[in-house]
Amino acid sequence: MPISPFGRTCQKSQPTSIRLAVTLGDPAGIGPQVTLKALNQSQFLKLNPLLIGPVSYYKKLAKAMRLPLSFEPIFKISDWQNTPASKGKKSFFCYFFGS
């Protein structure tokens, strides 16, 4: 039987899907390139990652890096939370608050 972080036994529940949100970081740094290269690997597709930053930035970067990735803007975090991971499709949600 699984043990909770508090040392108590707990009932095994349905597996939950893992969610991963990644911030843009410094646009002039290497973080965005490393992130897109990692997301291009198939094992990351099941995470249904959310990219925090302007969708236009990610589109331009993926094109410059010649990566077959697509991006879709969302305007509420709940839109991401209520959407299952795409099966085998390299398409990611982007959330950006601001003008």
DSSP file with accessible surface (Angstrom, degrees, kcal/mol):
  #  RESIDUE AA STRUCTURE BP1 BP2  ACC     N-H-->O    O-->H-N    N-H-->O    O-->H-N    TCO  KAPPA ALPHA  PHI   PSI    X-CA   Y-CA   Z-CA
    1    1 A M              0   0  144      0, 0.0    10,-0.1     0, 0.0     0, 0.0   0.000 360.0 360.0 360.0 135.5    0.0    0.0    0.0
    2    2 A P        -     0   0   53      0, 0.0     8,-2.3     0, 0.0     2,-0.4  -0.247 360.0-135.5 -63.8 150.2    1.4    3.5   -0.9
    3    3 A I  B     -A    9   0A 105      6,-0.2     6,-0.2     2,-0.0     8,-0.0  -0.901  15.0-131.9-107.8 134.2    2.6    5.7    1.9
    4    4 A S    >   -     0   0   23      4,-3.9     3,-2.3    -2,-0.4     6,-0.0  -0.313  32.4-100.7 -76.3 166.3    1.7    9.4    1.9
    5    5 A P  T 3  S+     0   0  131      0, 0.0    -1,-0.1     0, 0.0    -2,-0.0   0.725 124.6  59.4 -59.8 -16.9    4.4   12.1    2.4
    6    6 A F  T 3  S-     0   0  159      2,-0.2     3,-0.1     3,-0.0    -2,-0.0   0.327 122.2-105.1 -95.0   7.2    3.1   12.3    6.0
    7    7 A G  S <  S+     0   0   57     -3,-2.3     2,-0.3     1,-0.3    -4,-0.0   0.522  80.8 126.1  85.4   3.8    3.9    8.6    6.7
    8    8 A R        -     0   0  164      1,-0.0    -4,-3.9    -5,-0.0    -1,-0.3  -0.701  64.1-113.7 -94.1 149.0    0.3    7.4    6.5
    9    9 A T  B     -A    3   0A  94     -2,-0.3     2,-0.3    -6,-0.2    -6,-0.2  -0.498  37.5-168.5 -75.3 148.9   -0.9    4.6    4.3
   10   10 A C        -     0   0   51     -8,-2.3     2,-0.1    -2,-0.2     3,-0.0  -0.967  25.5 -99.0-138.7 155.5   -3.2    5.7    1.6
   11   11 A Q        -     0   0  152     -2,-0.3     2,-0.4   -10,-0.1    -8,-0.0  -0.459  43.2-107.7 -71.0 144.2   -5.5    4.1   -0.9
   12   12 A K        -     0   0  179     -2,-0.1     2,-0.2     1,-0.0    -1,-0.1  -0.587  44.6-166.6 -73.0 127.5   -4.2    3.7   -4.4
   13   13 A S        -     0   0   98     -2,-0.4     3,-0.1     1,-0.1    -1,-0.0  -0.588  33.0 -68.3-108.9 176.8   -6.1    6.1   -6.6
   14   14 A Q        -     0   0  162     -2,-0.2    -1,-0.1     1,-0.1     2,-0.1  -0.336  63.3 -98.2 -60.4 141.1   -6.4    6.5  -10.3
   15   15 A P        -     0   0  116      0, 0.0     2,-0.3     0, 0.0    -1,-0.1  -0.413  40.0-141.9 -63.5 135.9   -3.2    7.6  -11.9
   16   16 A T        -     0   0  123     -2,-0.1     2,-0.3    -3,-0.1    -3,-0.0  -0.748  16.5-111.6 -97.5 149.8   -3.2   11.3  -12.5
   17   17 A S        -     0   0   79     -2,-0.3     2,-0.3     1,-0.1    30,-0.1  -0.579  33.1-119.6 -79.3 141.8   -1.7   13.0  -15.5
   18   18 A I        -     0   0  109     -2,-0.3     2,-0.4    28,-0.3    -1,-0.1  -0.649  25.4-157.8 -82.2 135.3    1.4   15.0  -14.8
   19   19 A R        -     0   0   71     -2,-0.3     2,-0.4     2,-0.0    29,-0.2  -0.939   7.3-170.7-115.3 138.7    1.3   18.6  -15.7
   20   20 A L        -     0   0   67     27,-0.6    30,-2.8    -2,-0.4     2,-0.4  -0.990   5.1-168.4-133.5 123.5    4.4   20.7  -16.3
   21   21 A A  E     -b   50   0B  58     -2,-0.4     2,-0.5    28,-0.2    30,-0.2  -0.944   8.1-167.0-111.1 133.2    4.5   24.5  -16.7
   22   22 A V  E     -b   51   0B  32     28,-3.0    30,-3.3    -2,-0.4     2,-0.1  -0.979  11.4-141.0-124.2 125.8    7.7   26.1  -18.0
   23   23 A T  E     -b   52   0B 100     -2,-0.5    30,-0.1    28,-0.2    28,-0.0  -0.465  20.4-121.1 -82.0 157.5    8.4   29.8  -17.9
   24   24 A L        -     0   0   29     28,-1.1     2,-0.1     1,-0.2    -1,-0.1   0.871  43.2-175.9 -64.7 -38.2   10.1   31.6  -20.7
   25   25 A G        -     0   0   53     27,-0.1    -1,-0.2     6,-0.1     3,-0.1  -0.462  57.3  -5.9  72.9-147.4   13.0   32.8  -18.5
   26   26 A D    >   -     0   0  105      1,-0.2     3,-2.0    -2,-0.1     5,-0.3  -0.704  61.9-155.0 -84.3 112.2   15.5   35.1  -20.2
   27   27 A P  T 3  S+     0   0   64      0, 0.0    -1,-0.2     0, 0.0    -2,-0.0   0.789  96.6  52.6 -58.9 -25.3   14.6   35.3  -23.9
   28   28 A A  T 3  S+     0   0   93     -3,-0.1    -2,-0.1     4,-0.0    -3,-0.0   0.563 101.1  79.0 -86.8  -6.4   18.3   36.1  -24.7
   29   29 A G  S <  S-     0   0   24     -3,-2.0     4,-0.3     1,-0.1    -4,-0.0  -0.161  93.9-105.6 -88.6-172.0   19.5   33.1  -22.8
   30   30 A I  S  > S+     0   0  130      1,-0.2     4,-2.5     2,-0.1     5,-0.2   0.549  94.4  94.4 -94.4  -4.8   19.6   29.4  -23.9
   31   31 A G  H  > S+     0   0   37     -5,-0.3     4,-2.7     1,-0.2     5,-0.2   0.905  83.3  49.2 -55.5 -48.5   16.7   28.3  -21.7
   32   32 A P  H  > S+     0   0    2      0, 0.0     4,-2.4     0, 0.0    -1,-0.2   0.913 112.8  48.1 -61.4 -38.2   14.0   28.7  -24.4
   33   33 A Q  H  > S+     0   0   63     -4,-0.3     4,-2.4     2,-0.2    -2,-0.2   0.926 112.4  48.3 -67.2 -42.7   16.1   26.7  -27.0
   34   34 A V  H  X S+     0   0   83     -4,-2.5     4,-2.4     1,-0.2    -1,-0.2   0.919 111.2  51.8 -62.4 -42.4   16.8   23.9  -24.5
   35   35 A T  H  X S+     0   0   31     -4,-2.7     4,-2.7    -5,-0.2    -2,-0.2   0.943 111.1  45.9 -60.1 -48.2   13.1   23.8  -23.6
   36   36 A L  H  X S+     0   0    0     -4,-2.4     4,-1.3     1,-0.2    -1,-0.2   0.897 111.4  52.0 -66.4 -37.8   12.0   23.5  -27.2
   37   37 A K  H  < S+     0   0  131     -4,-2.4     4,-0.3     2,-0.2    -1,-0.2   0.917 111.9  47.1 -62.2 -41.4   14.6   20.8  -28.0
   38   38 A A  H >< S+     0   0   33     -4,-2.4     3,-1.8     1,-0.2     6,-0.3   0.924 109.4  52.8 -65.7 -42.8   13.4   18.8  -25.0
   39   39 A L  H 3< S+     0   0    5     -4,-2.7    -1,-0.2     1,-0.3    -2,-0.2   0.746  97.7  66.9 -67.0 -20.3    9.8   19.2  -26.0
   40   40 A N  T 3< S+     0   0   31     -4,-1.3     2,-0.3    -5,-0.2    -1,-0.3   0.660  83.3  92.3 -73.3 -12.7   10.6   17.9  -29.4
   41   41 A Q  S X  S-     0   0   94     -3,-1.8     3,-1.6    -4,-0.3     4,-0.3  -0.645  82.6-130.1 -84.0 137.3   11.4   14.5  -27.8
   42   42 A S  G >  S+     0   0   87     -2,-0.3     3,-1.5     1,-0.3     4,-0.5   0.783  99.5  68.4 -62.1 -29.2    8.4   12.1  -27.7
   43   43 A Q  G 3  S+     0   0  105      1,-0.3     3,-0.3     2,-0.1    -1,-0.3   0.729  95.6  57.1 -67.5 -16.1    8.7   11.3  -24.0
   44   44 A F  G X  S+     0   0   64     -3,-1.6     3,-1.2    -6,-0.3     4,-0.4   0.621  84.7  81.3 -87.2 -12.3    7.7   14.8  -23.1
   45   45 A L  G X  S+     0   0   15     -3,-1.5     3,-1.2    -4,-0.3    41,-0.2   0.857  84.3  59.5 -64.1 -33.3    4.4   14.7  -25.0
   46   46 A K  G 3  S+     0   0  156     -4,-0.5    -1,-0.3    -3,-0.3   -28,-0.3   0.682  94.1  67.2 -70.9 -13.9    2.5   12.8  -22.2
   47   47 A L  G <  S-     0   0   30     -3,-1.2   -27,-0.6    -4,-0.1    -1,-0.2   0.695  90.6-145.5 -77.3 -19.3    3.3   15.7  -19.8
   48   48 A N    <   -     0   0    7     -3,-1.2   -28,-0.4    -4,-0.4    -3,-0.1   0.967  26.9-154.1  51.3  58.0    1.0   18.1  -21.7
   49   49 A P        -     0   0    0      0, 0.0    44,-0.9     0, 0.0     2,-0.5  -0.248  11.3-144.2 -67.8 152.0    3.4   21.0  -20.9
   50   50 A L  E     -bc  21  93B   1    -30,-2.8   -28,-3.0    42,-0.1     2,-0.5  -0.972  10.2-148.4-113.6 125.6    2.3   24.6  -20.7
   51   51 A L  E     -bc  22  94B   0     42,-2.7    44,-2.5    -2,-0.5     2,-0.8  -0.841   7.4-146.1 -95.3 128.2    4.7   27.2  -21.9
   52   52 A I  E     +bc  23  95B  49    -30,-3.3   -28,-1.1    -2,-0.5    44,-0.2  -0.852  62.5  59.1 -96.5 111.2    4.5   30.6  -20.1
   53   53 A G  S    S-     0   0    4     42,-2.1     2,-0.1    -2,-0.8    -2,-0.1  -0.815  95.4 -40.2 152.1 171.7    5.3   33.3  -22.6
   54   54 A P    >>  -     0   0   33      0, 0.0     4,-1.6     0, 0.0     3,-0.5  -0.391  42.0-141.8 -66.4 130.7    4.1   34.8  -25.9
   55   55 A V  H 3> S+     0   0   33      1,-0.2     4,-2.5     2,-0.2     5,-0.2   0.856 101.3  60.5 -59.6 -35.1    3.0   32.2  -28.5
   56   56 A S  H 3> S+     0   0   64      1,-0.2     4,-2.3     2,-0.2    -1,-0.2   0.883 102.6  52.0 -62.5 -36.7    4.6   34.4  -31.2
   57   57 A Y  H <> S+     0   0   56     -3,-0.5     4,-2.4     2,-0.2    -1,-0.2   0.946 111.2  45.8 -63.6 -47.9    8.0   34.1  -29.6
   58   58 A Y  H  X S+     0   0    2     -4,-1.6     4,-2.6     1,-0.2     5,-0.2   0.895 112.1  51.8 -64.9 -38.5    7.8   30.3  -29.4
   59   59 A K  H  X S+     0   0  110     -4,-2.5     4,-2.2     2,-0.2    -1,-0.2   0.942 112.1  45.5 -62.7 -46.7    6.6   30.0  -33.0
   60   60 A K  H  X S+     0   0  153     -4,-2.3     4,-2.5    -5,-0.2    -2,-0.2   0.911 114.3  48.8 -63.2 -42.4    9.5   32.1  -34.3
   61   61 A L  H  X S+     0   0   21     -4,-2.4     4,-2.1     2,-0.2    -2,-0.2   0.931 111.1  48.6 -65.3 -45.6   12.0   30.2  -32.2
   62   62 A A  H  <>S+     0   0    3     -4,-2.6     5,-2.7     1,-0.2     4,-0.4   0.901 112.5  49.5 -61.7 -39.9   10.8   26.8  -33.3
   63   63 A K  H ><5S+     0   0  174     -4,-2.2     3,-1.2    -5,-0.2    -2,-0.2   0.935 110.9  48.9 -64.5 -45.2   10.9   27.9  -36.9
   64   64 A A  H 3<5S+     0   0   81     -4,-2.5    -1,-0.2     1,-0.3    -2,-0.2   0.850 114.4  46.3 -62.9 -32.3   14.4   29.3  -36.6
   65   65 A M  T 3<5S-     0   0   45     -4,-2.1    -1,-0.3    -5,-0.2    -2,-0.2   0.442 110.5-125.3 -87.9  -2.5   15.5   26.0  -34.9
   66   66 A R  T < 5 +     0   0  226     -3,-1.2    -3,-0.2    -4,-0.4    -2,-0.1   0.891  55.9 153.6  57.2  45.4   13.6   23.9  -37.6
   67   67 A L      < -     0   0   30     -5,-2.7     2,-2.2    -6,-0.1    -1,-0.2  -0.885  50.3-129.6-104.5 134.9   11.6   22.1  -35.1
   68   68 A P        +     0   0   92      0, 0.0     2,-0.3     0, 0.0    22,-0.2  -0.366  61.8 132.2 -81.6  62.4    8.2   20.7  -36.1
   69   69 A L        -     0   0   21     -2,-2.2     2,-0.3   -10,-0.1    22,-0.2  -0.870  38.1-161.9-114.4 147.7    6.3   22.1  -33.1
   70   70 A S  E     -d   91   0B  58     20,-2.2    22,-2.5    -2,-0.3     2,-0.4  -0.921   5.9-154.2-126.5 158.3    3.1   24.1  -33.0
   71   71 A F  E     -d   92   0B  12     -2,-0.3    22,-0.2    20,-0.2    19,-0.0  -0.972   5.2-163.2-136.1 143.7    1.7   26.3  -30.3
   72   72 A E  E     -d   93   0B  99     20,-2.6    22,-2.4    -2,-0.4     2,-0.1  -0.995  21.1-129.1-129.0 127.1   -1.8   27.4  -29.3
   73   73 A P  E     -d   94   0B  56      0, 0.0     2,-0.3     0, 0.0    22,-0.2  -0.455  22.3-170.1 -74.6 144.9   -2.5   30.4  -27.1
   74   74 A I  E     -d   95   0B   8     20,-2.4    22,-0.6    -2,-0.1     3,-0.1  -0.941  15.6-160.6-127.1 157.6   -4.8   30.0  -24.1
   75   75 A F  S    S+     0   0  158     -2,-0.3     2,-0.4     1,-0.2     3,-0.1   0.467  76.3  44.8-118.0  -6.7   -6.2   32.7  -21.9
   76   76 A K  S >> S-     0   0  122      1,-0.1     3,-1.4     0, 0.0     4,-0.7  -0.998  70.9-136.7-138.0 137.3   -7.2   30.8  -18.8
   77   77 A I  H >> S+     0   0   56     -2,-0.4     4,-2.3     1,-0.3     3,-1.0   0.860 104.6  66.3 -59.8 -32.4   -5.1   28.2  -16.9
   78   78 A S  H 3> S+     0   0   43      1,-0.3     4,-1.9     2,-0.2    -1,-0.3   0.804  90.6  63.8 -62.4 -26.3   -8.3   26.1  -16.6
   79   79 A D  H <4 S+     0   0   59     -3,-1.4    -1,-0.3     1,-0.2    -2,-0.2   0.884 109.0  40.5 -63.7 -35.6   -8.3   25.7  -20.4
   80   80 A W  H X< S+     0   0   17     -3,-1.0     3,-1.5    -4,-0.7    -2,-0.2   0.908 112.8  53.7 -76.2 -42.9   -5.0   23.8  -20.0
   81   81 A Q  H 3< S+     0   0  110     -4,-2.3    -2,-0.2     1,-0.3    -1,-0.2   0.804 110.2  47.7 -64.5 -28.4   -6.0   21.9  -16.9
   82   82 A N  T 3< S+     0   0  128     -4,-1.9    -1,-0.3    -5,-0.2    -2,-0.2   0.315  95.6  87.5 -96.6   8.7   -9.1   20.6  -18.5
   83   83 A T  S <  S-     0   0   48     -3,-1.5     3,-0.1   -35,-0.1    -4,-0.0  -0.928  74.3-131.1-112.6 125.9   -7.5   19.4  -21.7
   84   84 A P        -     0   0  103      0, 0.0    -2,-0.1     0, 0.0     3,-0.1  -0.316  38.5 -87.2 -68.9 158.3   -6.0   16.0  -22.0
   85   85 A A        -     0   0   29    -39,-0.2     2,-0.3     1,-0.1   -39,-0.1  -0.341  46.9-108.8 -62.9 142.0   -2.5   15.6  -23.4
   86   86 A S        -     0   0   39      5,-0.3     2,-0.9   -41,-0.2   -38,-0.2  -0.559  31.3-120.5 -74.2 137.0   -2.4   15.3  -27.2
   87   87 A K  S    S-     0   0  200     -2,-0.3     3,-0.1     1,-0.2    -1,-0.1  -0.692  82.8 -27.3 -85.7 104.8   -1.4   11.8  -28.3
   88   88 A G  S    S+     0   0   66     -2,-0.9     2,-0.5     1,-0.2    -1,-0.2   0.492 104.7 125.6  74.8   2.6    1.7   11.9  -30.3
   89   89 A K        -     0   0  124      2,-0.1     2,-1.7   -44,-0.1    -1,-0.2  -0.824  57.9-142.7 -99.7 130.3    1.1   15.5  -31.5
   90   90 A K        +     0   0   62     -2,-0.5   -20,-2.2   -22,-0.2     2,-0.4  -0.484  58.1 125.0 -91.0  65.9    3.8   18.1  -30.9
   91   91 A S  E     - d   0  70B  20     -2,-1.7     2,-0.3   -22,-0.2    -5,-0.3  -0.992  38.0-170.5-126.6 134.7    1.4   20.9  -30.2
   92   92 A F  E     - d   0  71B   3    -22,-2.5   -20,-2.6    -2,-0.4     2,-0.3  -0.925  21.1-120.8-131.5 150.0    1.7   22.9  -27.0
   93   93 A F  E     -cd  50  72B  25    -44,-0.9   -42,-2.7    -2,-0.3     2,-0.4  -0.623  23.3-159.4 -85.2 145.6   -0.4   25.5  -25.1
   94   94 A C  E     -cd  51  73B   3    -22,-2.4   -20,-2.4    -2,-0.3     2,-0.5  -0.991   3.1-165.5-125.5 134.8    1.1   28.9  -24.4
   95   95 A Y  E     +cd  52  74B  52    -44,-2.5   -42,-2.1    -2,-0.4     2,-0.4  -0.977  12.4 169.6-121.1 128.5   -0.2   31.2  -21.7
   96   96 A F        -     0   0  101    -22,-0.6     2,-0.6    -2,-0.5   -41,-0.1  -0.959  15.4-162.5-142.8 121.6    0.8   34.9  -21.6
   97   97 A F        +     0   0  176     -2,-0.4     2,-0.3     2,-0.0    -2,-0.0  -0.907  56.2  46.6-105.5 121.2   -0.7   37.5  -19.3
   98   98 A G              0   0   55     -2,-0.6    -2,-0.1     0, 0.0     0, 0.0  -0.815 360.0 360.0 141.1-176.8    0.0   41.1  -20.4
   99   99 A S              0   0  160     -2,-0.3    -2,-0.0     0, 0.0     0, 0.0  -0.523 360.0 360.0-101.3 360.0    0.0   43.3  -23.4
